[in-house]
Amino acid sequence: MSDQVTQDFRFAPWWWEAAPPPESRTDAPSGAYDHVVIGSGFTGVSAALHLARGGRSVALLDSERLGAGASRRNAGFIGRVMKKSFGEIADAKDEAYARKTYEELHTAYEGIFDLAAHEKIACHATRCGRFIGATAPGHRAYIDADLARLKAALGHDFETLRPERQREAIGSDHYHGGVVIRDSGSIHPGLLHQGLLDRAIEAGVAAFGETRVTELHEEAERVRVVTPKGEITAREVVLATNGYTQHPGWYKRRLVPFRAFMATTEPLDPALLDALIPHGRTIIDSNTNIDFFRRAPDAPRLIFGGATAEKLADEAAIAARMRRIMLKVFPQLSDIRLSHVWDGYCAGTFDMKPHVGRRGRLHYALGYNFAGVALGCRFGKRIADRILGEELAPSVFDGSGFPTMPLYTGHPWFIGAAMRYFAWRDAGLAKRWEKAAQRQARSAA
Ligand SMILES: Cc1cc2nc3c(=O)[nH]c(=O)nc-3n(C[C@H](O)[C@H](O)[C@H](O)COP(=O)(O)OP(=O)(O)OC[C@H]3O[C@@H](n4cnc5c(N)ncnc54)[C@H](O)[C@@H]3O)c2cc1C
């Protein structure tokens, strides 16, 4: 691996250079709090911050260093995104429901800019735009049709680029054209999370890293929260463990943990980086299991990822796989080495949508299906507002109907088959839409 990675290579997220998860305090949690929040990512830290500002005493617990979960490991893409497209939701349910879903995604997306501005968190929040590269001509036709429906319903604009214009969006011929969504953004996830954690601690949250919750006991008036360091009690608990959920079983049985991988290159010539990603947009492809690229916001480097759910044994295997992804799209980077590679867990759900709700004294927000930066911040606040007795408008993501599968216990033995199914479905979609586009072209001629 020595020729593929830099001398100062780290098996750690690039984001930790600017925002390393802080060292954990050494005292043990004890006593009684109004609320215990389990999991210190965007969901947990946002719930803890708003509860503390509402005058409640809050303990925030994480089994790793604070923020060391997916929240400081992700790509930092923000947008109105869900694994299910507007059209899929409209066809499966109805257009009004699809509209409500995408309105909420839009509110969550806008919420990140408001949050960063209001909390004065310098986290490179920018409306950089997004390019979706079509992996087949049929995919371009499909995305174009789906986004046209979204535009008709909610006015969200986009531009389709045919292959001959692709180089306006990306320094690569890998795709079959694609789509540009101008109102889409990115952040530095490490800095956003660090800012929120700082605000939470300033607001009085007692935040304990490296403190795993091993047992939860709901008793008459309170919940007893057990950790190897000590026990605490709370009136209510917030479960914000997403892809790292181990228990309780009811939740684990509803979540499918996916391991995802990312990498950062050594510094690039800024002119080369400009040629690779001309407008500084985020880039994803049109597959269900995406590859994705962006510029680092704080250095002339390329950050990218993919290979979700693959079984990669160690950091050398991850680095080699990440380089293959990079060279597939940008073969001109054959001499470029990687300085960082890392992994992280996100959580899928059986209906491919996140869920926020309450069972007994436990509040939860889980199952972001790879898009939890904006929704995690929103749902954490939503849980806090609900606990504080605020009047809330209903959400399409509210609690009921959080599905599981018969016999599923939280160990996704089927994940390889699921990824093959997604690839097969993507190929079918490509064929269907290519034929439809050809028919349309013939009848227009
Ligand atoms: C590689 C990768 C790229 C991604 N890219 C994007 C992106 O570009 N845009 C986007 O919107 N989303 C992205 N996501 C998804 C996004 O990062 C997550 O949805 C989001 O961070 C979830 O936040 P969270 O607070 O719910 O969970 P996390 O940040 O994962 O935090 C959960 C925490 O719970 C802790 N925990 C678990 N069990 C216990 C326990 N028993 N006791 C105490 N603590 C416990 C864990 O240690 C962990 O820190 C990506 C995810 C990955 C992995």
The ligand as a MOL file (V3000), in Angstrom:
LIG
                    3D

  0  0  0     0  0            999 V3000
M  V30 BEGIN CTAB
M  V30 COUNTS 53 58 0 0 0
M  V30 BEGIN ATOM
M  V30 1 C -19.3160 7.4210 5.1890 0
M  V30 2 C -20.6320 8.1250 5.4200 0
M  V30 3 C -20.9850 9.1860 4.5970 0
M  V30 4 C -22.1930 9.8580 4.8200 0
M  V30 5 N -22.4710 10.9650 4.0740 0
M  V30 6 C -23.5720 11.7170 4.3830 0
M  V30 7 C -23.7880 12.9590 3.7230 0
M  V30 8 O -23.0140 13.3910 2.8810 0
M  V30 9 N -24.8970 13.6690 4.0610 0
M  V30 10 C -25.7800 13.2390 5.0180 0
M  V30 11 O -26.7830 13.9140 5.2720 0
M  V30 12 N -25.5660 12.0690 5.6860 0
M  V30 13 C -24.4750 11.3240 5.4060 0
M  V30 14 N -24.2300 10.1720 6.0930 0
M  V30 15 C -25.1720 9.7760 7.1520 0
M  V30 16 C -25.0070 10.6440 8.3860 0
M  V30 17 O -23.6560 10.7490 8.7400 0
M  V30 18 C -25.7910 10.0370 9.5500 0
M  V30 19 O -27.1090 9.7800 9.1330 0
M  V30 20 C -25.8430 10.9660 10.7480 0
M  V30 21 O -24.5610 11.3790 11.1160 0
M  V30 22 C -26.5160 10.2480 11.9020 0
M  V30 23 O -26.3360 11.0440 13.0550 0
M  V30 24 P -26.7540 10.4380 14.4420 0
M  V30 25 O -26.4970 11.4870 15.4580 0
M  V30 26 O -28.1500 9.9240 14.3980 0
M  V30 27 O -25.8170 9.1670 14.6330 0
M  V30 28 P -24.2230 9.0510 14.7810 0
M  V30 29 O -23.5250 10.2970 14.4590 0
M  V30 30 O -23.8140 7.8170 14.0700 0
M  V30 31 O -24.0640 8.8600 16.3500 0
M  V30 32 C -24.5150 7.6960 16.9930 0
M  V30 33 C -23.6490 7.5500 18.2390 0
M  V30 34 O -24.2500 6.6030 19.1230 0
M  V30 35 C -23.1940 6.0580 19.8820 0
M  V30 36 N -23.6900 4.8560 20.5570 0
M  V30 37 C -24.1660 3.7250 20.0020 0
M  V30 38 N -24.5330 2.8450 20.9620 0
M  V30 39 C -24.2920 3.4470 22.1520 0
M  V30 40 C -24.4570 3.0430 23.5150 0
M  V30 41 N -24.9660 1.8530 23.8240 0
M  V30 42 N -24.1010 3.8980 24.4940 0
M  V30 43 C -23.5900 5.1200 24.1950 0
M  V30 44 N -23.4120 5.5560 22.9250 0
M  V30 45 C -23.7630 4.7280 21.9080 0
M  V30 46 C -22.1150 5.8050 18.8450 0
M  V30 47 O -20.8460 5.6840 19.4440 0
M  V30 48 C -22.2400 7.0380 17.9420 0
M  V30 49 O -21.3040 8.0430 18.2790 0
M  V30 50 C -23.0610 9.4410 5.8720 0
M  V30 51 C -22.7000 8.3640 6.6850 0
M  V30 52 C -21.4880 7.7070 6.4670 0
M  V30 53 C -21.1220 6.5790 7.3700 0
M  V30 END ATOM
M  V30 BEGIN BOND
M  V30 1 1 1 2
M  V30 2 1 2 3
M  V30 3 2 2 52
M  V30 4 2 3 4
M  V30 5 1 4 5
M  V30 6 1 4 50
M  V30 7 2 5 6
M  V30 8 1 6 7
M  V30 9 1 6 13
M  V30 10 2 7 8
M  V30 11 1 7 9
M  V30 12 1 9 10
M  V30 13 2 10 11
M  V30 14 1 10 12
M  V30 15 2 12 13
M  V30 16 1 13 14
M  V30 17 1 14 15
M  V30 18 1 14 50
M  V30 19 1 15 16
M  V30 20 1 16 17
M  V30 21 1 16 18
M  V30 22 1 18 19
M  V30 23 1 18 20
M  V30 24 1 20 21
M  V30 25 1 20 22
M  V30 26 1 22 23
M  V30 27 1 23 24
M  V30 28 2 24 25
M  V30 29 1 24 26
M  V30 30 1 24 27
M  V30 31 1 27 28
M  V30 32 2 28 29
M  V30 33 1 28 30
M  V30 34 1 28 31
M  V30 35 1 31 32
M  V30 36 1 32 33
M  V30 37 1 33 34
M  V30 38 1 33 48
M  V30 39 1 34 35
M  V30 40 1 35 36
M  V30 41 1 35 46
M  V30 42 1 36 37
M  V30 43 1 36 45
M  V30 44 2 37 38
M  V30 45 1 38 39
M  V30 46 1 39 40
M  V30 47 2 39 45
M  V30 48 1 40 41
M  V30 49 2 40 42
M  V30 50 1 42 43
M  V30 51 2 43 44
M  V30 52 1 44 45
M  V30 53 1 46 47
M  V30 54 1 46 48
M  V30 55 1 48 49
M  V30 56 2 50 51
M  V30 57 1 51 52
M  V30 58 1 52 53
M  V30 END BOND
M  V30 END CTAB
M  END
